[in-house]
Amino acid sequence: MLSPLFIMGTQRSGTTLLTRILSAHPEVFIQNELDLPKVFEDSSSTEAVIKGIEKQVYIENGSELANLVKAAPIWGLKDPQLTEYIDVLRNFLPASKFIIIVRDGRGVTNSYMENKWGLGTNAYYGAQRWKREVEQQLEFMSEMPENFLFIRYEDIVTNFKPTLEQVCQFLECSLAPEMLEYDKQASYYNVQRENVHTFKKPDKTLSEKWKFKLSQFEIDVVENVAGDLLEKLGYKRIGQPVKLSKLQLFYFKWHQKIIGEIQIQYRWRQAMWRARKQQKERKERWYRQ
């Protein structure tokens, strides 16, 4: 079995869209997120991590990873939380390849606030989270650049085919026609509110939604926190310099702590309910077999 491909990015950066597109290729299998604490429970070696992936893939899909990879020799794992495990993933170099996808931090921050996951309940902490994670990813990439492909979500949306050609060249595979019609292909994961747009063609208006959803002050705040990194990645500032007062910083801090905790607890309960439902469905499928 070849070493896995890892797809990384912040939450809401387009990792699911890229996975959806790549999974349409007949020679590619990308697992869309797993229970990472269990995957990395034993991180003493790359073999141990792969065993963790195999176990969780079977739980999720009811099929052995070896069988899935046999049908699709290029395989990998996508999860925005992989950034938390960079110290372990470093051991997969130079055998594995990594794709890092980035999205305009203002768009990501807006998405954090809209989705109410507790990741960034306001512009200040959303921008801080985006900046911190992207900097970690870029630092990781600098260790062995030839093993990484860095792409922007906006390039997928505005330069769809050329960007996919770049991805396929990196993976050393041909551009499959199915990738261009990914929205018409079957998916092994269900449509949810958070991923509904990955079942449609790329929409440029979604990548620019933050311009109309964020207030001018919120745009100014994001650029105050992460403006230098935004410019480094090719995103232009459109706001004005702003100096935040101690009172504003105090508000942002406690807004994140209180509202963030409420949102996290709510999402946790939702996740537990979905997990029980999926477990019940898997048991029913097993009994029918």
C-alpha positions in Angstrom: 0.0 0.0 0.0 1.4 3.4 -1.0 1.9 6.1 1.7 -1.2 8.2 2.2 -1.9 11.7 0.8 -3.0 14.2 3.5 -5.3 17.1 2.7 -5.0 19.9 5.3 -6.5 23.4 5.8 -8.4 25.3 8.3 -12.0 24.6 9.0 -14.2 26.2 6.2 -11.3 26.5 3.8 -12.5 24.2 1.0 -11.0 20.9 2.1 -14.4 19.1 1.7 -14.8 20.6 -1.8 -11.4 19.4 -2.8 -12.1 16.0 -1.4 -15.4 15.8 -3.3 -13.6 16.6 -6.5 -10.7 14.2 -6.0 -13.0 11.4 -4.9 -14.7 11.6 -8.3 -11.4 10.3 -9.9 -11.7 6.5 -10.4 -8.1 6.0 -9.2 -8.4 8.1 -6.0 -9.9 7.4 -2.6 -9.9 10.2 0.0 -11.5 9.5 3.4 -13.5 12.5 4.5 -12.6 13.0 8.1 -12.3 10.4 10.9 -12.2 10.3 14.7 -8.7 11.7 14.8 -8.0 11.2 18.5 -8.6 7.5 17.9 -6.6 7.5 14.6 -3.6 9.0 16.5 -4.1 7.1 19.7 -1.0 5.2 19.0 1.4 7.5 17.1 4.6 5.6 17.9 5.2 5.0 14.2 3.6 5.7 10.8 2.5 2.0 10.7 0.6 2.5 13.9 -1.1 5.6 12.6 -2.1 3.8 9.4 -3.5 1.0 11.5 -5.6 3.6 13.3 -6.8 4.9 9.9 -7.7 1.4 8.8 -9.7 0.8 11.9 -11.7 4.0 11.7 -12.2 3.6 7.9 -13.8 0.2 8.5 -16.0 1.7 11.2 -17.1 4.6 8.9 -17.5 2.6 5.6 -17.9 -1.0 6.6 -15.1 -1.9 4.2 -11.4 -2.7 4.6 -9.1 0.1 3.6 -7.1 -2.4 1.5 -10.1 -3.2 -0.6 -10.8 0.5 -1.2 -7.2 1.2 -2.1 -7.1 -1.8 -4.4 -9.8 -0.1 -6.5 -8.2 3.3 -6.1 -4.4 3.1 -5.7 -4.1 6.8 -4.7 -5.5 7.1 -1.2 -5.5 9.6 1.6 -7.2 11.3 4.5 -8.7 14.8 4.6 -9.4 16.5 7.9 -9.0 20.2 8.8 -8.0 19.1 12.3 -4.8 17.4 10.9 -3.0 20.6 11.7 -3.2 19.6 15.4 -1.1 16.5 14.6 1.7 18.0 12.5 4.3 16.7 14.9 3.1 13.1 14.1 2.6 13.8 10.4 6.2 14.9 10.1 7.1 11.3 10.4 5.4 10.6 7.1 7.9 12.7 5.2 9.3 12.1 2.6 7.1 9.2 1.7 3.7 11.0 1.8 2.4 14.0 -0.1 0.4 16.8 1.4 -2.0 19.3 -0.1 -2.7 22.4 1.9 -5.6 24.5 0.8 -6.1 28.0 2.1 -9.0 30.4 1.9 -9.2 34.2 2.5 -9.2 34.6 6.2 -12.1 37.0 6.0 -14.2 34.4 4.4 -13.2 31.8 6.9 -13.9 34.1 9.8 -17.3 34.9 8.4 -18.0 31.2 8.0 -16.9 30.5 11.6 -19.3 33.1 12.8 -22.2 31.9 10.6 -21.8 28.2 11.4 -21.7 28.7 15.2 -19.2 26.0 15.9 -17.5 27.8 18.7 -14.3 28.1 16.6 -14.4 31.9 16.3 -17.5 33.6 17.7 -16.3 37.1 16.6 -14.0 38.6 14.0 -11.1 39.0 16.4 -10.9 35.4 17.5 -11.9 34.0 14.2 -9.0 35.8 12.5 -6.6 34.7 15.3 -7.5 31.1 14.8 -7.2 31.3 11.0 -3.8 33.1 11.2 -2.4 30.6 13.8 -3.4 27.5 11.9 -2.3 28.8 8.4 1.1 29.8 9.9 1.6 26.3 11.3 0.7 24.8 8.0 3.1 27.0 6.1 5.9 26.3 8.6 5.3 22.6 8.1 5.4 23.0 4.3 8.7 24.8 4.5 10.4 21.7 5.9 10.1 19.8 2.6 8.4 22.0 0.0 8.7 19.4 -2.8 6.2 17.1 -0.9 3.6 19.8 -0.6 1.1 21.5 -2.9 -0.3 24.8 -1.8 -3.5 25.9 -3.4 -6.1 28.6 -2.7 -9.8 27.9 -2.5 -10.5 30.9 -4.7 -8.4 29.4 -7.5 -10.5 26.3 -7.5 -13.6 28.5 -7.8 -12.2 30.9 -10.5 -9.7 28.7 -12.4 -11.3 25.3 -12.0 -9.8 23.2 -14.6 -6.2 24.6 -14.5 -6.1 24.2 -10.7 -7.3 20.6 -11.0 -4.6 20.0 -13.6 -2.1 21.3 -11.1 -3.4 19.0 -8.5 -3.3 16.0 -10.8 0.3 16.8 -11.9 1.3 16.8 -8.2 -0.4 13.5 -7.6 1.1 12.0 -10.9 -2.3 11.1 -12.3 -4.3 12.2 -15.3 -7.2 14.6 -15.0 -10.3 12.4 -15.1 -13.4 13.8 -16.8 -15.4 12.7 -13.8 -13.5 15.4 -11.7 -15.0 18.1 -13.9 -18.4 16.8 -13.3 -17.9 15.9 -9.6 -21.3 17.3 -8.6 -23.0 14.6 -10.7 -21.0 11.8 -9.1 -22.2 9.7 -6.2 -20.8 10.6 -2.8 -20.2 8.3 0.2 -21.0 11.0 2.7 -24.4 12.6 3.2 -25.4 16.1 2.3 -25.4 18.4 5.4 -25.9 22.1 6.0 -22.1 22.6 6.3 -21.2 20.7 3.0 -24.2 21.4 0.8 -22.3 23.6 -1.6 -19.8 20.7 -2.3 -22.6 19.0 -4.2 -22.8 21.9 -6.6 -20.5 23.5 -9.2 -18.0 26.1 -7.7 -19.7 29.4 -7.1 -17.6 32.5 -7.1 -20.3 34.4 -5.2 -19.7 32.2 -2.2 -16.0 33.0 -2.0 -16.9 36.7 -1.9 -19.9 36.4 0.5 -17.8 37.8 3.4 -17.7 41.2 1.6 -21.4 41.6 2.2 -21.9 39.6 5.4 -19.1 41.1 7.5 -19.5 44.7 8.8 -16.9 47.2 7.9 -15.6 47.1 11.5 -15.4 43.3 11.4 -13.4 43.5 8.1 -11.1 46.0 9.8 -10.6 43.8 12.8 -9.7 40.7 10.7 -7.2 42.7 8.7 -5.8 44.2 12.0 -5.1 40.7 13.2 -4.1 38.9 10.0 -3.5 41.5 7.4 0.1 40.8 6.8 -0.6 37.1 6.2 -3.5 37.9 4.0 -1.3 40.0 1.8 1.4 37.4 1.8 -1.1 34.9 0.4 -2.3 37.3 -2.3 -5.4 38.7 -0.7 -5.8 42.5 -0.8 -6.8 44.5 2.2 -10.0 46.6 1.7 -10.4 47.9 5.2 -9.0 50.7 7.3 -6.4 50.5 10.1 -8.1 50.1 13.4 -6.7 50.2 17.0 -8.7 48.1 19.3 -9.3 49.4 22.8 -8.8 47.3 26.0 -12.6 47.3 26.4 -13.1 45.9 22.9 -10.4 43.2 23.5 -12.1 42.3 26.8 -15.4 42.0 25.0 -14.0 39.7 22.3 -12.3 37.5 24.9 -15.4 36.9 27.0 -17.7 36.6 24.0 -15.5 33.8 22.7 -15.3 32.1 26.1 -19.0 32.2 26.9 -20.7 32.0 23.5 -18.0 29.6 22.2 -18.6 27.2 25.0 -22.4 27.3 24.5 -21.9 26.6 20.7 -19.4 23.8 21.4 -21.7 22.0 23.8 -24.6 22.3 21.4 -22.5 20.9 18.5 -21.2 18.1 20.8 -24.8 17.0 21.6 -25.6 17.1 17.9 -22.5 15.0 17.1 -23.4 12.4 19.7 -27.0 12.1 18.3 -25.6 11.7 14.8 -23.1 9.1 16.0 -25.8 7.0 17.7 -28.0 7.3 14.6 -25.1 6.2 12.3 -24.2 3.3 14.6 -27.8 2.1 14.6 -27.8 2.3 10.7 -24.6 0.4 10.5 -25.9 -2.4 12.7 -29.1 -2.6 10.7 -27.0 -2.9 7.5 -24.9 -5.6 9.1 -28.0 -7.6 10.2 -29.5 -7.4 6.7 -26.2 -8.8 5.2 
